Structure formats: C-alpha cells, structure tokens
Amino acid sequence: MQTNLVSGESAEVVRDDDPSEGATRSKRVEWIERWRDVIAKDPELPGVWRRQAGGFRVRGRTTDPRTGKLREVNCALPNVSKARDAYAWLRAELEKITNGTISEQPTEVPRFEAHARLVLQRKIDLGRIRSAAGRLKVENILDNHLVPEFGDEYIDKISAIRIKSWQSKIAALIRSDKMAPTTANTILGVLRQIMDEAVSDYDLRDPMRGIKPFDTREHSTYTEEEPNSLPPQDVPRFLAKMRELHPSHYAFTFLGFTTGLRPSSLRPLRRCGPNADIKWDEGVLLVRRSQTIGDDAMETTKTDLHQRLTLPREVLAVLRWHVEEQVLRKKMRESELLFPAVTGRHRARSVLDKPFDEVSKAIGLKLNFTPRGMRRTYQDLARAAGIHDAVTRAISGHATPAMQLHYSTASGDEVKHALAKVARMATVGAKVIDIEAARRRRANSGSTSRSVADDPAARTSDPADERSHGT
C-alpha cells in the first residue's frame, strides 16, 4: 500500500532522540495560511506542521484497499505538545485506513456552498427530490438567496446569531412587501435541511435550534376578493369561451375542472400504448404519473397516491372529441400522450397561462384566475353539487383530512355518479344546491323512504350516509 506523509520537501522519519525537533523550534518560524489554519511554512516531521495557535496540524495520504484510491487525513491537533506525538497519531490513522478499520469520515468542514450542493445531490440520489421542478426550486433558492448570503462561510462557523441576523434582513423585505412570508419560510426550510445535514455530517451544535419560522398570520395567499376560484355559475361560461377561443386546451381545462387533478398529473396522461392511462372500453382513468419540467415524467404522483377514476359518459365524450378533433398533427398522433404539445412532447407548465387570461377578459371576469385555480374551483363545484367530502377527495387526490380519507371508501359507481354531476354543472349550468337549506328540508321531512343502496343520488344527501362515511 502506498503511504505518503505530505511535507513541503523531502524528509525522512525522525527518531525520538533526534535533536532536529528542538532545533526547529529554536529557529525563527515563518507562518503561512493553509487549510483554514495558520501553520509553520516548513514541517517539523513528515506531514506535521506546528500551528501558531498551539499544537500541530497533520496531513497524510494512503491508499484505501476498498477503493484503490488515495484517502487523506488532514486534522488539527491543538492539544498535542510534541511533534513526534502528532506524527504517531497520523501514522495510526493512516494505518487504520490501510487496514480497512476506519469509516469514511470527512476531515475538513467545507464552506456553505460546497456543502449545500452536496446535500442537494444527496437528496436527488436518495430520491428525496424526484421532480425536475423540485430540483429547480432548490437550485434557485441556493443561487438567489442562500449562496449569496452564506456561500463563502465555513459551515461550522454559521451560528444561530448569524442566522437570526439574516432573518432580520428577510423580515425587512417582508415588511416592505418585497417578499411574501411563505416564500421566506420556503427559503428557511431549505436552509434548515442543509444545516441539519451539516450537524449530522460534522458533529456540530445545531445552529437552527430555536430558529422560528416567519409569521404568516397577516398574509393570505387567497382572499375573499381574490380567491383564484371561479364561482360555480361562471364555470359553464368560462369553458364555453375556452372551447371557442382555444379548442386545443378545452378538454384539458374541462378535465381539470371536473376532477380537480393537478396539471402535473394531467400532462403525462397516456391515451394509447401498452401502458395507456385511459381505458376507453372500461371508462377508467388511471392517475399514476407526474410531470413538471422537461420530457421525463415521474412514475408516481406528487403525493405518491395512485388513483383509479371511473369516468361518466359526459367526460369520456369530451376526451374522445379532443382525440378525434384536436390531436391532428403527425407528431401529436405519434405520441401516446392524451394532451401532447404540437411537438408530441409534454405541454409546458405555462401553456395555459395566456389562454386563461384571454378567456377571463373575454367573459368579463373581474378576479384574477390562473390554471392553479382549476383545483380550487373543483372543490367549490363538488361542494355545490352536494358531493360527500370523502368522494370529493377520492377524485381530486386530496389527502386531508387524512383520517377521514383513511376511514372512508368511495366506490367506482359513487365516483362515476359524482363526476357526472360535476360535469353537468360545468357544461349546462345545473342548479346550485344550497347545502344548508337542503339539510333543513331533510330534517323537517323526517326519514326518507328510499334505500341508499337503490339510489346513489340519495347517498350524497342522506345525513345517515354522511355518518357512515365518516366511520
């Protein structure tokens, strides 16, 4: 095995009785900065340098038999008073590596930027960050916020006081409306993950202990004036105008309104091929993939929830019309996707931004409405249609409240019936049900004579059924 005790010049091992150690100390020492330390320019023994702050710095390399590559030991020994003792410690550590008895352990604490990049790559390799959008989000936070602030600082020198000082600057941006507190908390969350890894990797005191998130009580993403949700009575007008102005986006928008599925779950749906997600003969839609940026789709959803939705004829009819009338270009026809771009690839995340803006203006919509609002509008449509909460979540994939979903089961027929009601409301403007008024009427009319099993519509409006779904 190759062992190299690094020194500034060639040297041989000094015996315990060698007078050169004392002779070196009697000379005038020239100090230099190296390895985040101030050490003597010349080593006292091979791989051993005196430190200006006391003790010694040792550095050596040897071949790791497990990998065949050189491993380095570089460490400060502030409590060692003799060069030969530091030398003996170095030799012992190198022998541990040579014998395969020492684990992979970093000997130098890196700067923040290097450690942050390492943590990001580690999370990608372990599958904790899977989507391209997730990677891009963390990279943007590092590039635009954390690296400019902490990048050149050594990770073990970042203290709680330092982080609180940074928080004060961010708080000033929040007060001046230059940053939302939710955004600030997202940045803080990434910083916390990076520092948590540093605490574990380098056995540091946790600088994030006691660091509290930014206050969001006075900040609302959605307000009464700007809910980013269409009133149920406006949905038919919006969809009709979308079909008129942007027919290629009509089916996508229709499916978003009637199922509440995330756009990232709709974009990678496959209409054909060996792994088609829509089973035309069965009228079943399988929701099991997600796509954010680029050509790659994850073989799972954002929440790892895979869904099987039984579609009513109203929804199937719209999807068949889309395939027959809108998927016309050669590359689109060659693609397996249900909603391909003109190139045959996945549609861009921003593809609906302009159509939504144009349709909103065309129908005189006074509030701002974005594609993200389809999921919120679905919740309002389902509530207005009187659909049970458990069924609503079974369709859209919302997993909250978690326990209610855990103890509830929505059958295929129940999902199909619910989807048909939402589809009819979205297209022909079915009467919006006043939930409270309906409940009062039921309370006054006494028990119903119809069996819940015989009439699916009754199951969504029977208080007794609501109790059975919640158990």
C-alpha positions in Angstrom: 0.0 0.0 0.0 1.2 3.5 -0.8 1.5 5.8 2.2 2.5 9.5 1.7 3.2 11.8 4.7 3.0 15.1 2.9 5.7 17.7 3.5 7.0 20.7 1.8 10.2 19.0 0.9 11.7 15.5 1.0 12.3 14.3 4.6 12.9 11.1 6.5 11.3 9.9 9.7 13.0 11.4 12.7 13.8 9.2 15.7 12.6 10.0 19.2 16.2 11.0 20.1 16.7 13.2 17.0 17.7 16.7 18.1 16.2 18.3 15.0 12.8 18.8 16.7 14.3 21.1 19.3 16.5 22.7 16.7 13.5 23.5 14.6 11.7 25.3 17.5 14.8 27.4 18.1 14.7 28.8 14.6 12.5 31.8 13.7 9.3 30.4 12.3 7.7 31.7 9.2 3.9 31.4 9.3 1.5 30.8 6.4 -2.2 30.3 6.0 -3.2 26.9 4.7 -6.1 24.5 5.3 -8.1 27.2 7.2 -5.2 27.3 9.7 -2.1 29.3 10.4 0.9 26.9 10.4 4.6 27.0 10.0 5.9 27.1 6.5 8.1 24.1 7.0 7.1 20.8 8.6 8.8 19.6 11.7 8.3 16.0 10.8 6.9 14.5 7.6 3.3 15.5 7.5 3.5 17.5 10.8 3.3 21.3 11.0 3.4 23.5 14.1 0.3 25.6 14.5 0.5 29.3 15.5 -2.5 28.8 17.8 -0.8 25.8 19.5 -0.4 22.2 18.8 0.1 20.7 15.4 -1.5 20.2 12.0 -1.1 16.8 10.4 -1.7 15.7 6.9 -1.1 12.4 5.1 -2.5 10.2 2.4 -2.7 6.4 1.9 -4.4 4.0 -0.4 -7.8 2.7 0.7 -7.9 -1.0 -0.1 -11.7 -0.9 -0.6 -11.5 1.5 -3.5 -7.8 1.5 -4.6 -7.9 5.3 -4.3 -5.9 7.7 -2.1 -7.6 8.8 1.1 -6.4 11.9 3.0 -6.1 12.6 6.7 -5.9 16.4 7.4 -6.5 17.4 11.0 -5.6 19.9 13.7 -4.3 18.6 17.0 -4.4 21.6 19.3 -3.7 19.7 22.5 -0.7 17.8 21.3 2.6 19.4 22.5 5.2 17.2 20.8 5.7 16.8 17.1 6.6 13.1 17.4 3.2 12.5 19.2 1.4 14.2 16.4 3.4 12.1 13.9 2.5 8.9 15.8 -1.2 9.9 15.7 -1.0 10.5 12.0 0.6 7.2 11.3 -2.0 5.4 13.4 -4.9 7.0 11.4 -3.2 6.1 8.1 -2.8 2.5 9.3 -6.5 2.3 10.1 -7.3 3.3 6.5 -4.8 0.8 5.2 -6.2 -2.0 7.3 -9.8 -1.0 6.4 -10.8 -0.3 10.0 -11.8 3.3 9.6 -15.1 4.5 8.1 -15.4 7.3 5.5 -15.3 10.4 7.6 -14.7 14.0 6.3 -11.7 15.6 8.0 -12.3 19.1 6.8 -15.5 21.1 7.3 -16.4 22.7 3.9 -17.8 26.1 3.0 -21.6 26.5 2.9 -21.9 26.5 -0.9 -19.9 23.2 -1.3 -21.9 21.6 1.5 -25.3 22.8 0.1 -24.5 21.5 -3.4 -23.5 18.1 -1.8 -26.8 18.0 0.2 -28.8 18.7 -2.9 -27.1 16.0 -4.9 -27.5 13.6 -2.0 -31.2 14.2 -1.8 -31.5 13.7 -5.6 -29.5 10.4 -5.4 -31.7 9.1 -2.5 -34.9 10.0 -4.3 -36.0 12.6 -1.7 -36.1 15.2 -4.5 -37.6 13.5 -7.6 -39.2 16.0 -9.9 -37.3 18.4 -12.1 -39.4 21.3 -10.7 -38.2 20.3 -7.2 -34.6 20.3 -8.2 -35.0 23.7 -10.0 -36.8 25.1 -6.9 -33.9 24.3 -4.6 -31.3 25.4 -7.1 -33.0 28.8 -7.4 -33.1 29.2 -3.7 -29.4 28.4 -3.4 -28.4 30.6 -6.3 -30.6 33.6 -5.5 -30.8 33.6 -1.7 -28.6 31.3 0.4 -25.3 31.1 -1.5 -25.1 34.9 -1.9 -25.6 35.2 1.9 -23.7 32.3 3.3 -21.8 30.8 0.4 -18.2 31.6 1.4 -18.6 30.9 5.1 -17.4 27.7 6.6 -20.4 25.6 7.7 -19.2 25.2 11.3 -18.9 28.9 11.7 -22.6 29.6 10.9 -24.1 30.3 14.3 -27.7 30.8 15.5 -26.9 34.5 15.9 -25.7 34.7 12.3 -28.9 33.0 11.0 -31.1 35.4 13.1 -29.2 38.3 11.6 -30.1 37.0 8.2 -33.7 36.6 9.3 -33.8 40.2 10.3 -32.9 41.3 6.7 -35.5 39.0 5.3 -38.1 40.3 7.7 -37.4 43.8 6.4 -38.2 42.6 2.9 -41.4 41.1 4.1 -42.5 44.4 5.8 -41.8 46.3 2.6 -43.9 43.8 0.6 -40.8 42.7 -1.4 -41.1 39.1 -0.3 -44.0 37.0 1.0 -43.6 35.3 4.4 -44.5 32.0 2.8 -41.6 32.4 0.3 -39.3 33.3 3.2 -40.3 30.2 5.1 -39.6 28.1 2.0 -36.1 29.5 1.9 -35.7 29.0 5.6 -36.8 25.4 5.2 -34.1 24.7 2.6 -31.5 26.3 5.0 -32.7 24.1 7.8 -32.3 21.0 5.7 -28.7 22.0 4.8 -27.8 22.7 8.4 -29.4 19.5 9.6 -27.2 17.5 7.3 -24.1 19.5 8.5 -24.9 18.8 12.1 -25.0 15.1 11.3 -22.0 15.0 9.0 -19.6 17.0 11.1 -21.0 16.5 14.6 -21.8 20.2 15.1 -24.0 22.0 17.5 -27.4 22.7 15.8 -27.5 26.4 14.8 -31.1 26.1 13.8 -32.3 25.2 17.2 -34.6 27.9 18.4 -34.9 29.5 14.9 -38.6 30.1 14.4 -40.4 30.4 11.0 -41.6 33.8 9.7 -45.1 34.9 10.9 -47.7 34.3 8.2 -50.8 35.3 10.2 -51.3 38.5 8.3 -50.6 37.1 4.9 -53.2 35.2 2.8 -52.4 33.6 -0.4 -56.1 33.7 -1.4 -58.5 36.3 -0.2 -62.2 36.9 -0.4 -61.6 39.4 -3.2 -59.0 37.1 -5.0 -59.9 33.5 -4.3 -58.4 32.2 -7.5 -61.6 30.1 -7.9 -64.5 30.5 -10.3 -68.0 30.8 -8.8 -69.8 27.6 -10.0 -72.3 29.7 -12.1 -69.3 31.1 -14.1 -67.7 27.8 -15.0 -70.0 27.0 -18.0 -69.3 30.4 -19.5 -65.6 30.0 -18.9 -65.5 26.6 -20.5 -67.7 27.6 -23.5 -65.4 30.6 -24.2 -62.3 28.3 -23.8 -63.7 25.9 -26.4 -64.4 28.9 -28.8 -61.1 30.7 -28.4 -58.7 27.8 -27.6 -60.3 24.5 -28.5 -57.0 22.6 -28.2 -57.0 23.4 -24.5 -60.7 22.8 -23.8 -60.5 19.1 -22.8 -57.5 19.7 -20.5 -59.4 22.6 -18.8 -62.6 20.6 -18.6 -60.9 17.6 -17.0 -59.1 20.0 -14.6 -62.4 21.5 -13.5 -64.3 18.2 -13.2 -61.7 16.1 -11.5 -59.6 18.7 -9.5 -56.4 16.8 -10.6 -53.2 18.8 -10.6 -52.0 19.9 -14.0 -48.8 17.9 -13.4 -50.9 14.8 -13.2 -52.9 15.6 -16.3 -50.0 16.4 -18.6 -48.4 12.9 -18.6 -51.7 11.0 -19.1 -51.4 8.5 -22.0 -54.3 7.9 -24.3 -52.8 4.8 -26.0 -49.9 2.4 -25.9 -49.1 -0.6 -23.7 -49.3 1.5 -20.5 -52.3 3.7 -21.5 -53.7 5.6 -18.5 -57.2 5.9 -20.0 -59.1 2.6 -20.6 -61.6 3.7 -23.2 -63.7 0.5 -23.2 -63.9 0.4 -19.4 -64.3 4.2 -19.0 -61.5 4.2 -16.4 -58.8 6.9 -15.9 -55.6 5.9 -14.1 -53.7 8.7 -12.3 -50.3 7.4 -11.5 -47.7 9.7 -13.0 -46.5 13.3 -12.7 -44.6 15.7 -14.9 -43.2 19.1 -14.1 -40.4 20.2 -16.4 -38.8 18.6 -19.4 -39.5 15.3 -21.1 -39.2 13.0 -18.1 -42.3 12.0 -16.1 -42.2 10.5 -12.6 -43.8 7.1 -12.3 -45.8 8.3 -9.3 -47.7 11.4 -8.3 -46.7 14.3 -6.1 -48.2 12.6 -3.1 -47.5 9.0 -4.2 -51.2 8.4 -4.4 -52.3 6.4 -7.4 -56.0 6.8 -8.4 -58.5 4.8 -10.5 -61.4 7.1 -11.6 -64.4 5.6 -13.3 -65.4 8.3 -15.8 -69.0 9.1 -16.8 -70.1 9.3 -20.4 -70.0 13.2 -20.3 -66.3 13.2 -19.5 -65.5 10.4 -21.9 -67.3 12.2 -24.7 -65.2 15.3 -24.2 -61.9 13.3 -24.2 -63.0 11.4 -27.4 -63.8 14.7 -29.1 -60.4 16.0 -28.1 -58.5 13.0 -29.5 -60.5 13.0 -32.8 -60.6 16.7 -33.4 -57.6 18.3 -31.7 -54.8 15.7 -31.8 -54.3 16.1 -35.6 -50.7 16.8 -36.4 -48.4 13.9 -37.2 -46.1 14.2 -34.2 -49.2 14.6 -31.9 -50.7 11.4 -33.4 -47.5 9.5 -33.0 -47.3 10.5 -29.3 -49.0 8.3 -26.7 -50.0 11.4 -24.6 -53.6 12.4 -24.2 -52.6 16.1 -24.2 -49.5 16.3 -26.4 -47.9 19.5 -27.5 -47.6 20.1 -31.2 -44.1 18.5 -31.0 -45.6 15.4 -29.5 -43.9 16.0 -26.2 -45.3 17.1 -22.8 -47.0 20.5 -22.8 -45.2 23.3 -20.9 -46.3 24.2 -17.4 -47.1 27.7 -18.6 -49.2 26.6 -21.7 -52.5 27.6 -20.1 -51.4 31.0 -18.7 -52.2 33.0 -21.8 -55.5 31.2 -22.7 -56.8 31.6 -19.2 -56.0 35.3 -19.3 -57.7 35.8 -22.6 -60.8 33.8 -21.7 -61.1 35.7 -18.3 -61.1 39.0 -20.2 -63.5 37.8 -22.8 -66.2 36.8 -20.3 -65.6 40.0 -18.2 -64.2 38.1 -15.2 -63.2 40.7 -12.5 -61.0 38.5 -10.4 -57.6 37.0 -11.3 -57.9 33.4 -12.3 -55.0 31.2 -13.1 -54.7 27.5 -14.1 -53.8 26.7 -10.5 -57.4 27.7 -9.7 -58.9 24.7 -11.5 -58.2 22.6 -8.5 -59.8 25.1 -6.2 -62.8 25.5 -8.5 -63.4 21.8 -8.5 -63.7 21.9 -4.7 -66.4 24.6 -5.0 -68.2 22.7 -7.8 -68.2 19.5 -5.8 -69.5 21.2 -2.7 -72.2 23.0 -4.6 -73.2 19.7 -6.2 -73.7 18.2 -2.7 -71.0 15.6 -3.2 -69.7 14.0 0.0 -66.3 15.2 1.2 -64.8 11.7 1.1 -65.8 11.2 -2.5 -64.5 14.7 -3.4 -61.1 13.9 -2.1 -61.1 10.4 -3.7 -61.5 12.1 -7.1 -59.1 15.0 -6.7 -56.4 13.1 -4.7 -56.6 15.5 -1.7 -55.4 13.5 1.3 -56.7 15.9 4.0 -58.3 15.5 6.5 -56.1 12.4 6.5 -58.0 10.3 9.0 -61.4 10.9 7.2 -59.9 9.7 4.0 -58.2 6.8 5.7 -61.5 5.5 7.1 -63.6 6.3 4.0 -64.1 4.3 0.8 -65.6 5.7 -2.4 -66.9 3.1 -4.8 -66.4 3.2 -8.5 -70.1 3.8 -9.1 -70.1 6.6 -6.5 -67.2 8.3 -8.1 -68.8 7.9 -11.5 -72.0 9.5 -10.3 -70.2 12.3 -8.6 -68.1 13.1 -11.7 -71.3 13.1 -13.9 -72.9 15.7 -11.6 -69.8 17.9 -11.7 -69.6 17.6 -15.5 -73.2 18.5 -15.9 -72.8 21.6 -13.7 -69.7 22.6 -15.7 -71.4 22.3 -19.1 -75.1 23.1 -18.7 -75.2 25.1 -15.5 -77.2 22.7 -13.3 -78.9 24.3 -10.4 -76.6 25.0 -7.5 -77.7 23.3 -4.3 -78.0 25.3 -1.1 -76.5 22.7 1.3 -77.8 24.3 4.5 -81.3 24.7 3.0 -81.3 21.1 1.8 -80.3 19.8 5.2 -83.1 21.8 6.9 -85.6 20.3 4.4 -84.4 16.8 5.1 -84.6 17.4 8.9 -88.2 18.6 8.6 -89.3 15.9 6.2 -88.2 13.0 8.5 -86.6 9.8 7.5 -86.5 9.1 3.8 -88.3 6.0 2.3 -85.8 5.4 -0.4 -83.0 2.9 0.2 -79.5 4.4 -0.1 -78.4 1.3 -2.0 -81.1 1.8 -4.6 -80.4 5.5 -5.3 -76.8 6.8 -5.5 -78.0 10.4 -5.5 -79.6 9.8 -2.1 -76.3 8.7 -0.7 -74.8 12.1 -1.2 -77.6 13.9 0.7 -78.6 11.5 3.4 -77.3 12.6 6.9 -77.2 8.9 8.0 -74.9 8.1 5.0 -72.6 11.0 5.9 -72.2 9.4 9.3 -71.5 6.0 7.8 -68.8 7.5 5.5 -67.1 9.2 8.5 -66.7 5.9 10.5 
